[in-house]
Amino acid sequence: MTHALVILIGLRGSGKTTVGRLVAARGRCRFVDLDTLTPTTLGCATVAAAWSQHGEPRFREAELTALRSVMSETSPCILALGGGTPTAPGAADLLNRARSAGARIIYLRATPSELSARLLTSDNTHRPSLTGLPSASIEEITRVHQARDALYLSLADLVVEVGGLSTQEVADAILEKI
């Protein structure tokens, strides 16, 4: 692994956590999941609990603080962001500075229908609704995809289209590029 920090971005269900763990294990480096770290800093067990107890603005502040903390470390790391992390005020600037300093930002991209199918087969109790619709519904995922896709594309050094690929194949694609 030639980059000290590899940042995975994408919508919920795109595989950031699963793929991140694989890449970190194969690259013999640390894995950090912001969706695990952020709620912990707020004294909560899950994103949904932190979101519910503290609200989105406070959650996004804590998320940005956690992101800054991980980015300040120098040991090699695979970092999976929360799906909404890049939308937090100041996050895009922070991510662009990290990229300028040598970090790689990789967008795990999937269609709303692919994401919905993945989410419908997993436990979503830890995921808050972002639109007031059920968190795994095609309607919610489509709205969020439309709102975030251009931002993710603008931040990414590499886009991996994950539809139809196994997590191992996605990890292989990433490892070939880093």
Phi, psi and omega in degrees: 000120184268347181253133181291329182229122175242123185248124179260127177237159178156170179289163176302140180088358182282347177105014184304314183290310182297311180293319179302317178298318179297312181298317180297317180296316181287331178270001180053053177221177183282148174242133176233130177250113182298333177289346173264317184292315185299309180300324179299319180294340178262006179075026182238159182273332184223164175300315181300318180293316180296318180298314182292316184283327188246344182083161183298314182302314180293321178299314181296323175299312180296323179297316180294321176297315179296319178298313178301318181299312180295320182291339180279347180280155185252348180286148180305139187206141168257124184242118175265118177278158168291154182304325182266357182308312181298343181274349181294143179306124179090347184293317181299318177298316179299316180293321177295322176294320178297318179297319178298332180271004175113356177290151173254133178246122186240124180265116173272103190255136177214160178283158177305321180293322176295317180295317179299316179299318178295314184291329180292341179259010181233168178282119182250014182295338180271001183252121177284152172290141180258347185230358186092353177265164176304138189296338179259004184287146179299328180295313180295313183297320178297315179299314182292319178301314180298324182283332189247340188304313181297321178296312179302316180298322181290333182272335191280140169276330185218136175245125176249115176283108189272348181301129178081357179259146172284163177299325178296318179293323177294315178300317178301316180299320179291312182298329177295332186261347183250000000 
